Amino acid sequence: MEANVILEYFDKLNDENAMFIEFRNRGQLLVDNNDIVRVNGSLIEIKSDSIGVYISELDEIIGLKICNRVDLINKAILGEIAEQMGDS
């Protein structure tokens, strides 16, 4: 993925939303406007209080998705409830 596309999406983030970065290995990383995103050549560095520092090659990124924080919180809560029900 091109660095300018990632940085444009990151610049659009505010307190109401966050961005999922999807990787070729099917992993995802949640980034918000409090994080720091830097690009140096073919590498991207993401600094976050929650994950620390994450470095990857740009061509490993296959998708970006901006999500509303309220939706993310609701999905997390529903996932926890489903997990707890599965344990009983």
N, C-alpha and C positions, 0 to 999 in steps of 0.2 A: 504494500500500500504506500502511497505517496505521503511524505511528511507533511506537506501543506494541507492535505485533507484532514489528517489527524489533528493538527494544530487548529484548523478552522472549527472543527467540532468541539475541541476542548475550550476554545474561546467563547463558544455559545453557552457554556454551562453557567448556571447560577445557583442560588440557594434552593430552588425548587426542583432541580433535576440533577441527574448523574449520567455517566456514559459507561456502557459495557464495551470493552475491547475484546474481540474474539480472535483467538489464535488458531493457527493451522492444526495444533495438537488437540483441538477442541476445548482448550482451557479458556477461561474468561477472567477478566480483571475489571473491577468496578472502580471508576475514577470520578472524583468530584472536583468542584472548583477550588477546594482547599489544597489539592495535590499540585505537584510541579511536574510538568512534562517538558523534556528537552530532547532535541534531535541533534545528533552529531553524525554526519555522513549517513551510513546505512543503519545506525543504531538509534533506538529510542530508550530514554531513561525516564522512569516514572518514580517520583518520590512521594510517599504517602505515610501519614502517621500510622495507618492501620496495617500496611504491608511492608513498610520499610522502603528499600530501593529495589526496583525491578528493571532489568535491562533485557532488551530483546532486539532482534533484527527486524527492520521494517517489513521485509517480505514475509515474515511469519504472521503478520496481522492480516486477517481475512475479512474482518467486519467491524463496524462501529454501530452502536445503537444508543440513542439518548432516551432515557426513561424518566418518568416522573417519580420523585422520591416517595410520595405517598403510596404509589403502586408497588414500589420495591419493598417498602416496609410491610404492606399488607400481604404480599407474596411470601415474605420471610416468616411472618407470623403464621400464615396458613400452612406453610411447610413444616414449622415446628409442631403445630397441632397434629398434623397428619403423622409425623414421626412418632409423637407420643402415643397416639392411638394405635399405631402399629406395634408398639412395645407391649401393650396390655393384652 
